[in-house]
Structure formats: C-alpha cells, structure tokens
Amino acid sequence: MFRDYLQPPRTDPMECRVNIMKSITITNYNKALTTLIGRIAISPRILIPFILLIAAVGAHDASAISQGIITKTSTEGGLSAISNISGNGTSVAITPHPNKAVILTFGDTIKTQVTDAKPILDKYGLKGTFFITCLWVGSHMYGIPRLTWQDISALQKDGHVIESKTMTHRRMTHMSPSELSYEIAGSKKCLADHGINATAFATTHGDERNNATIINEIAKYYDLAVNGFGNLMFLNCNANKEYIKYSSQTDCRTYFSNDTLTFVNRYSIREWSHNNIDRANAFNDSNIFDTFVDEVNSQEKYNKVNGPILAVPIIGYHSIDNNKTHDSTDVSLFAQEMKYLHDNGIRVLTMDDLGYDTKSNVLYIKSSPATRSDQLH
C-alpha cells in the first residue's frame, strides 16, 4: 500500500524523495524524473507513485499552478490530494478526494469528546456526529464524566451534528411500547427542548435491527438510524451482491413485500466499531492504525473516481483517552487517524449529509455530484 510515503523518512537515502519533490515544477518535471531514477536505487513500490505524480503535474494547466511547488500528495487511491505553497509561502488546502468519504460518530455523551477529541477535529477542520443520551448529560454515570448541555451547544455552534441516542441508554429489545416511546420519542423532544432538531437515532447496543417494533417506533420520529455493525455502509443496501448470503434485497426499503424486515435499511445503518478493533488489538496503536487505514480505503473497490459514492465507512468512537478501557481510543492514535484523513483529502461527512430517496429507495450523499438514481448502479 502507498500510505508509507506519507510517513517521515527513516533513512538518509529516503530523504532524497523529499528533496526531489521540492524541485518539481511545471517546466522541469521530466528532469526531476531523470534525476530521481539516476540518484537513488529505489524500488518500484516507491518509484511508480512518483512517476504518476510527475506525469500529473506535467498535465496540469501551467497558468493554474505555475507559481507553486508541489509539497504533498496522496498516491493512495489517485492523485487527487495535491497541495502547494504559492510564491508568497501561503499554504493551499488539500483537494478532497473525489471518491472517498467517511462519517465519524461519537456515542454515549462522554466528556473526553470535547476535551480531547474536539481540539484534534478542530485542528484539521473536521466535523463529527455526536449521539446524545439525554439523562446522562451533565452526570458522572458509571463514574465517567459526561458532556454538559453547554458542551453540546458549543459543539453544535461549531458545526458538529447532534443526534439522539435514547433517554437512559437501556437495552431496548425487551421494552414495553410505552418504554420504547419514552426512549425514542422522548429523546427527540428532549433535544428539541434544547434547540436541536435530531433527524437520526442510534440504538444502544446495535442489536435491535431485527426487531420490527423498535424499527417502526424509530421510523415515526427519525429519518435514519445507526443500528448494527459492519465494515462499510453500502448506500444502495445491496453491497454489489456482497450481502447476498444474508439477504436478497436490491435496495434500502425497510420491508420485503411479505412484511419481513430487510437485512439492512435506513433504520439499520451499519457502523464500524473502533472500540472493537481497539480491544481486538490489545490497544496496539500501530496495528489499529493499519486496520483503520485499510477500512477507510476499502471503499475504493466500489467508489470509482468521479463516479457515485456507493459505500462509506461510518467510524464509531466513544471515549478518546489513554485509559485503555472498554470504550477507549488512545488520544495519539485518534490524532494520527484524523491527520491521515486530512492529509489524504478524504471527505469527512456527518449524518446530516446522508439523505434517503423515497422513489428509488436508496441512501445518497446530499453533496454528491451523482444523481440519486446513479446510486443504484
């Protein structure tokens, strides 16, 4: 994989690639290629992306970047994340990758989401979706400091999205109808009382997708729900036939014609649990980061350059801390992951960016240039 180029060089010979990059301009890219090949014995794994980069630079309109020097590129998934420094030294933002996106979610109303996660998100200009359990706000439930209403208001004012995750965080599968209404409708009203219009819901344990009573209650009040786990969320819900062993569905409608629930739909959106990976790797940050990168880039198989976005990883976090508990993701690891998203030009979306087309019964990215019907193909 090509992500190795973005890491600091570990030996002096590797520093040559940085010097070569600094010398590339519109008029001398051919010379730079010759210099690169002649000055360093380098493997094809390193050389090929540089050849692609230099060719891309030569193909650009000289009037657009003639004053710039290429300083950063992501060769993973295409040459779309190129930034430059203008003649006066001003940095230019990285161009978003045309076919890669992620959604970042934060659950359980945990204080570290503003004390540790938010400064990192702010550093890279990224926005998250925060699922709030209303009666946990301002508490120390289970000995964990929780977000206050002031914290939540500040998140919202800064452009983060606030959504609902019940009133009490109780397991939902054995509740009475009145209890379900309290948890689902009550949490929407609770947020509304604080000036927040929640349009998405998160179930408490991710195992409620097979319960029609729960799904129907959610559907009364919300447009979407995160409810279950998976590596990618396929916006047409048929995963290009990868769900075929689980379901014969061809779109995201909630029920089959025989009134049984579909395997995945707008109320059972799949999330990639970061904490499951944290624990499975015994908090080995190096291994976890590699897994994160693989997950983010797994969408390449389905999202073609300049085509519709058909698959999106929804990365679910809880506490960002160094305590290595059941809900922990290390602070430095989180920072490394956010830097990776930023430096590779990967679009970071929120749940508000997801829409549902009731005519074609598919999910879509609201800001995507592709038409809704394109999502089916």
CORSUL-V905571 format. One record per residue. N is the residue number from 1. PSI is psi in whole degrees, -180 to 180 (none if undefined). D_FIRST is the distance of its C-alpha to the first C-alpha in whole Angstrom. Layout:
[[N | PSI | D_FIRST] [N | PSI | D_FIRST]]
//
This chain:
[[1 | 156 | 0] [2 | 1 | 4] [3 | -17 | 6] [4 | -28 | 7] [5 | -23 | 9] [6 | -9 | 11] [7 | 154 | 12] [8 | 141 | 16] [9 | 143 | 16] [10 | -12 | 17] [11 | 157 | 19] [12 | -44 | 22] [13 | -34 | 20] [14 | -22 | 17] [15 | -19 | 19] [16 | -35 | 20] [17 | -34 | 17] [18 | -44 | 19] [19 | -41 | 22] [20 | -43 | 21] [21 | -38 | 20] [22 | -17 | 23] [23 | -6 | 25] [24 | 128 | 24] [25 | 178 | 26] [26 | -35 | 27] [27 | -13 | 30] [28 | 24 | 28] [29 | -34 | 24] [30 | -42 | 25] [31 | -40 | 27] [32 | -40 | 24] [33 | -45 | 22] [34 | -42 | 24] [35 | -43 | 24] [36 | -47 | 21] [37 | -37 | 21] [38 | -27 | 24] [39 | -20 | 24] [40 | 138 | 21] [41 | 112 | 20] [42 | 144 | 16] [43 | 158 | 13] [44 | -29 | 12] [45 | -32 | 8] [46 | -39 | 10] [47 | -44 | 13] [48 | -47 | 12] [49 | -32 | 11] [50 | -38 | 14] [51 | -44 | 16] [52 | -43 | 15] [53 | -48 | 16] [54 | -39 | 19] [55 | -39 | 20] [56 | -40 | 20] [57 | -43 | 22] [58 | -27 | 24] [59 | -12 | 25] [60 | 156 | 26] [61 | 118 | 29] [62 | -32 | 30] [63 | -22 | 33] [64 | -33 | 30] [65 | 21 | 28] [66 | -21 | 31] [67 | 4 | 31] [68 | 165 | 28] [69 | 125 | 25] [70 | 128 | 22] [71 | -18 | 20] [72 | 138 | 17] [73 | 150 | 14] [74 | 115 | 11] [75 | -8 | 9] [76 | 114 | 7] [77 | 10 | 10] [78 | 161 | 12] [79 | 58 | 14] [80 | -14 | 17] [81 | 70 | 16] [82 | 130 | 18] [83 | 164 | 21] [84 | 169 | 24] [85 | 124 | 27] [86 | 175 | 30] [87 | -27 | 33] [88 | 10 | 34] [89 | 9 | 31] [90 | 130 | 31] [91 | 144 | 27] [92 | 138 | 26] [93 | 149 | 24] [94 | 135 | 21] [95 | 129 | 21] [96 | 143 | 20] [97 | 135 | 17] [98 | -17 | 19] [99 | 23 | 18] [100 | 134 | 16] [101 | 156 | 19] [102 | 159 | 19] [103 | 131 | 23] [104 | 125 | 23] [105 | 152 | 26] [106 | 122 | 29] [107 | 162 | 31] [108 | 11 | 35] [109 | 45 | 36] [110 | 136 | 35] [111 | -36 | 36] [112 | -16 | 33] [113 | -26 | 31] [114 | -31 | 33] [115 | -32 | 34] [116 | -42 | 30] [117 | -45 | 28] [118 | -43 | 30] [119 | -33 | 30] [120 | -44 | 26] [121 | -44 | 26] [122 | -40 | 28] [123 | -38 | 26] [124 | 6 | 24] [125 | 33 | 26] [126 | 151 | 25] [127 | 146 | 27] [128 | 171 | 27] [129 | 124 | 30] [130 | 118 | 32] [131 | 119 | 34] [132 | 131 | 37] [133 | 109 | 40] [134 | -47 | 43] [135 | -3 | 45] [136 | -13 | 42] [137 | 129 | 42] [138 | 8 | 44] [139 | -180 | 44] [140 | 47 | 43] [141 | 129 | 43] [142 | 29 | 42] [143 | 11 | 42] [144 | 123 | 39] [145 | 133 | 40] [146 | 163 | 39] [147 | 147 | 39] [148 | 169 | 42] [149 | -30 | 43] [150 | -41 | 43] [151 | -46 | 39] [152 | -41 | 39] [153 | -41 | 41] [154 | -40 | 39] [155 | -46 | 35] [156 | -43 | 37] [157 | -28 | 38] [158 | 6 | 35] [159 | 3 | 34] [160 | 159 | 32] [161 | 134 | 33] [162 | 127 | 35] [163 | -178 | 36] [164 | 141 | 38] [165 | 61 | 37] [166 | 178 | 41] [167 | -40 | 44] [168 | -9 | 44] [169 | 23 | 40] [170 | 154 | 42] [171 | 135 | 41] [172 | -13 | 42] [173 | -18 | 42] [174 | 26 | 46] [175 | 153 | 47] [176 | 164 | 50] [177 | -40 | 50] [178 | -36 | 52] [179 | -41 | 49] [180 | -43 | 47] [181 | -41 | 48] [182 | -45 | 48] [183 | -40 | 45] [184 | -57 | 43] [185 | -39 | 46] [186 | -38 | 47] [187 | -32 | 44] [188 | -43 | 44] [189 | -40 | 47] [190 | -47 | 46] [191 | -39 | 44] [192 | -36 | 46] [193 | -18 | 49] [194 | 21 | 46] [195 | 22 | 45] [196 | 125 | 42] [197 | 95 | 42] [198 | 126 | 39] [199 | -5 | 38] [200 | 151 | 35] [201 | 148 | 36] [202 | 128 | 34] [203 | 163 | 35] [204 | -30 | 36] [205 | 1 | 34] [206 | 15 | 32] [207 | 26 | 34] [208 | 8 | 37] [209 | -21 | 35] [210 | 5 | 38] [211 | 106 | 41] [212 | -33 | 42] [213 | -43 | 45] [214 | -46 | 42] [215 | -44 | 40] [216 | -37 | 44] [217 | -42 | 44] [218 | -42 | 41] [219 | -22 | 42] [220 | -27 | 45] [221 | -16 | 43] [222 | 155 | 40] [223 | -32 | 38] [224 | 161 | 35] [225 | 135 | 34] [226 | 119 | 31] [227 | 81 | 32] [228 | 171 | 29] [229 | 149 | 26] [230 | 165 | 23] [231 | -40 | 19] [232 | 151 | 20] [233 | 117 | 23] [234 | 122 | 24] [235 | -18 | 26] [236 | -1 | 28] [237 | 8 | 28] [238 | -3 | 28] [239 | 33 | 24] [240 | 41 | 24] [241 | 8 | 26] [242 | -18 | 24] [243 | 6 | 27] [244 | -30 | 29] [245 | -14 | 30] [246 | -31 | 31] [247 | 151 | 33] [248 | 12 | 34] [249 | 152 | 34] [250 | -3 | 33] [251 | -166 | 33] [252 | 17 | 33] [253 | 150 | 37] [254 | -35 | 38] [255 | 147 | 40] [256 | 171 | 41] [257 | -20 | 44] [258 | 14 | 45] [259 | 23 | 45] [260 | 150 | 42] [261 | 142 | 39] [262 | 163 | 36] [263 | -41 | 33] [264 | 139 | 31] [265 | -173 | 33] [266 | -18 | 33] [267 | 10 | 35] [268 | 54 | 32] [269 | 135 | 29] [270 | 140 | 26] [271 | 143 | 24] [272 | 112 | 21] [273 | 110 | 23] [274 | -37 | 21] [275 | -33 | 24] [276 | -39 | 24] [277 | -39 | 20] [278 | -50 | 22] [279 | -40 | 25] [280 | -29 | 23] [281 | 15 | 21] [282 | 38 | 24] [283 | 31 | 23] [284 | 100 | 20] [285 | -34 | 18] [286 | -47 | 15] [287 | -40 | 15] [288 | -41 | 16] [289 | -43 | 14] [290 | -41 | 10] [291 | -41 | 12] [292 | -47 | 13] [293 | -42 | 10] [294 | -42 | 9] [295 | -48 | 13] [296 | -40 | 13] [297 | -3 | 10] [298 | -18 | 12] [299 | -15 | 14] [300 | -30 | 13] [301 | -27 | 14] [302 | -30 | 18] [303 | 102 | 18] [304 | 148 | 18] [305 | 129 | 18] [306 | 12 | 22] [307 | -177 | 23] [308 | 151 | 24] [309 | 115 | 22] [310 | -20 | 22] [311 | 137 | 20] [312 | 129 | 20] [313 | 129 | 19] [314 | 107 | 22] [315 | 119 | 21] [316 | 120 | 24] [317 | 162 | 25] [318 | -97 | 29] [319 | 134 | 30] [320 | 100 | 28] [321 | 178 | 29] [322 | 25 | 29] [323 | -12 | 31] [324 | 47 | 29] [325 | -176 | 31] [326 | -32 | 30] [327 | 13 | 29] [328 | 142 | 28] [329 | 129 | 24] [330 | 143 | 24] [331 | -46 | 25] [332 | -35 | 22] [333 | -45 | 20] [334 | -42 | 21] [335 | -42 | 21] [336 | -40 | 17] [337 | -42 | 16] [338 | -37 | 19] [339 | -40 | 18] [340 | -46 | 14] [341 | -45 | 16] [342 | -51 | 18] [343 | -23 | 16] [344 | 8 | 14] [345 | 26 | 17] [346 | 127 | 16] [347 | 127 | 20] [348 | 114 | 22] [349 | 171 | 25] [350 | 174 | 27] [351 | -25 | 29] [352 | -20 | 32] [353 | -9 | 29] [354 | 132 | 30] [355 | 168 | 32] [356 | 124 | 34] [357 | 111 | 36] [358 | -16 | 39] [359 | -46 | 40] [360 | -6 | 36] [361 | 49 | 35] [362 | 155 | 32] [363 | 156 | 30] [364 | 160 | 29] [365 | 120 | 27] [366 | -35 | 31] [367 | 2 | 29] [368 | 138 | 27] [369 | -17 | 28] [370 | 147 | 28] [371 | 162 | 32] [372 | -39 | 32] [373 | -26 | 33] [374 | -27 | 30] [375 | -19 | 28] [376 | -18 | 30] [377 | none | 28]]
//
